[in-house]
Amino acid sequence: MKISSEFSKYAIDYNSYNIVQQKVADKLLSCIKAKPKIILDLGCGSGTLTNKISWSYEKIVAVDFAQGMLDLHPKHENIECIYGDFNDEKLFERLKKYNFDYLLSASALQWADDLDKTFQQLQSFHTPVALAIFTANTFKTLYKTAGLQPLLIDTCRLDRLQKKYFHANFEVVKYNLEFENVREMFRYIKKSGVSGSRNVLSYKEMKKLMKEYPHNYLEFEVAFIY
């Protein structure tokens, strides 16, 4: 299953499960000292950033590759929702017609097929950015317990990569999300979309992981570039 399909499948439930993503959006917006008027939200999801922007703006261009998420996004005359994939160069060609004041992306760019190329595209706008990207230390203990390699980009590599394209602050924040039991934890992983559609464990292996996982919480690590 493609990542976009997974996010669409659970779109109706998503707002009940994106607890960490809400915290990430709050942190990302706190990094913006200006009050931009024309904003790109890349990987907008169901509108977490739009719902949290407190200042007056002229236009938000909200882009996502999951139609189920765009259907839930706030609708307004100064909000334009675009179905598009940030892995597609044609999307950025289309976006060049706008004169953005700020480029935002929260909890999305970790799924870029080629983050180097995506950063290059963003840099070509010559516009300030505020980006929040989940790193390889997300689910660190879970992957270690299961004997799996992390899905996401290593923090040091991400830092080196962003320095190629941006003169920006780079801040890493860790979050823990607690659960009443392991079953609830795994239900969260499925419904929040953070699993990246990865399903490589057999039923027996999954039962073993649920028994051996040592914590009552999941770990998240997010890099903020602003």
ChimeraX attribute file (.defattr): number of C-alpha atoms within 10 A of each C-alpha:
attribute: neighborCount
match mode: 1-to-1
recipient: residues
	/A:1	9
	/A:2	9
	/A:3	17
	/A:4	19
	/A:5	16
	/A:6	20
	/A:7	25
	/A:8	20
	/A:9	17
	/A:10	17
	/A:11	23
	/A:12	15
	/A:13	13
	/A:14	19
	/A:15	18
	/A:16	11
	/A:17	17
	/A:18	17
	/A:19	13
	/A:20	16
	/A:21	21
	/A:22	17
	/A:23	11
	/A:24	25
	/A:25	22
	/A:26	16
	/A:27	15
	/A:28	21
	/A:29	18
	/A:30	10
	/A:31	14
	/A:32	15
	/A:33	7
	/A:34	9
	/A:35	14
	/A:36	18
	/A:37	15
	/A:38	17
	/A:39	22
	/A:40	22
	/A:41	23
	/A:42	23
	/A:43	25
	/A:44	26
	/A:45	30
	/A:46	23
	/A:47	22
	/A:48	20
	/A:49	22
	/A:50	19
	/A:51	11
	/A:52	12
	/A:53	13
	/A:54	10
	/A:55	9
	/A:56	9
	/A:57	14
	/A:58	11
	/A:59	18
	/A:60	21
	/A:61	20
	/A:62	27
	/A:63	26
	/A:64	24
	/A:65	22
	/A:66	23
	/A:67	22
	/A:68	20
	/A:69	24
	/A:70	23
	/A:71	16
	/A:72	14
	/A:73	21
	/A:74	15
	/A:75	12
	/A:76	10
	/A:77	8
	/A:78	12
	/A:79	17
	/A:80	15
	/A:81	21
	/A:82	17
	/A:83	14
	/A:84	19
	/A:85	18
	/A:86	24
	/A:87	17
	/A:88	12
	/A:89	12
	/A:90	11
	/A:91	15
	/A:92	18
	/A:93	10
	/A:94	10
	/A:95	15
	/A:96	11
	/A:97	8
	/A:98	13
	/A:99	13
	/A:100	20
	/A:101	17
	/A:102	21
	/A:103	22
	/A:104	23
	/A:105	24
	/A:106	28
	/A:107	23
	/A:108	19
	/A:109	20
	/A:110	20
	/A:111	20
	/A:112	16
	/A:113	12
	/A:114	12
	/A:115	18
	/A:116	14
	/A:117	14
	/A:118	18
	/A:119	17
	/A:120	15
	/A:121	16
	/A:122	17
	/A:123	17
	/A:124	12
	/A:125	18
	/A:126	13
	/A:127	13
	/A:128	18
	/A:129	20
	/A:130	20
	/A:131	24
	/A:132	26
	/A:133	22
	/A:134	27
	/A:135	24
	/A:136	20
	/A:137	20
	/A:138	23
	/A:139	21
	/A:140	17
	/A:141	16
	/A:142	21
	/A:143	17
	/A:144	12
	/A:145	15
	/A:146	16
	/A:147	10
	/A:148	12
	/A:149	10
	/A:150	16
	/A:151	17
	/A:152	17
	/A:153	17
	/A:154	14
	/A:155	18
	/A:156	10
	/A:157	10
	/A:158	20
	/A:159	17
	/A:160	10
	/A:161	15
	/A:162	19
	/A:163	13
	/A:164	12
	/A:165	15
	/A:166	18
	/A:167	12
	/A:168	14
	/A:169	13
	/A:170	15
	/A:171	12
	/A:172	15
	/A:173	13
	/A:174	13
	/A:175	15
	/A:176	14
	/A:177	12
	/A:178	14
	/A:179	15
	/A:180	9
	/A:181	12
	/A:182	20
	/A:183	12
	/A:184	13
	/A:185	17
	/A:186	16
	/A:187	11
	/A:188	20
	/A:189	16
	/A:190	19
	/A:191	21
	/A:192	23
	/A:193	22
	/A:194	21
	/A:195	16
	/A:196	19
	/A:197	16
	/A:198	13
	/A:199	10
	/A:200	9
	/A:201	13
	/A:202	9
	/A:203	9
	/A:204	8
	/A:205	12
	/A:206	15
	/A:207	12
	/A:208	14
	/A:209	18
	/A:210	17
	/A:211	11
	/A:212	13
	/A:213	16
	/A:214	12
	/A:215	13
	/A:216	14
	/A:217	19
	/A:218	20
	/A:219	16
	/A:220	18
	/A:221	19
	/A:222	25
	/A:223	21
	/A:224	24
	/A:225	24
	/A:226	20
